[in-house]
Amino acid sequence: ALFYLVGIGASVFHLANGIVTSTITWGIVTTRAAQRRLTWVVASLGVVLFLLGASTVLSLSTGTIVSTASAPKAPCP
């Protein structure tokens, strides 16, 4: 599971770095202040994606439910 978490972290970083770099290169974000704001927004998105992926990996590897949101109480008939 550790290697999966490292892979998810690398993938999320690659996605976030690509989004920031492409918007700067294409001229979508031009000022330094806008680049800083975009970096924070994309970093926040990256953290959310990493936590979602990590919770999925941990849930599949250990069998426990990481999130407490609407877990089924009884098996479906």
Salt bridges, closest charged atoms under 4 A:
none
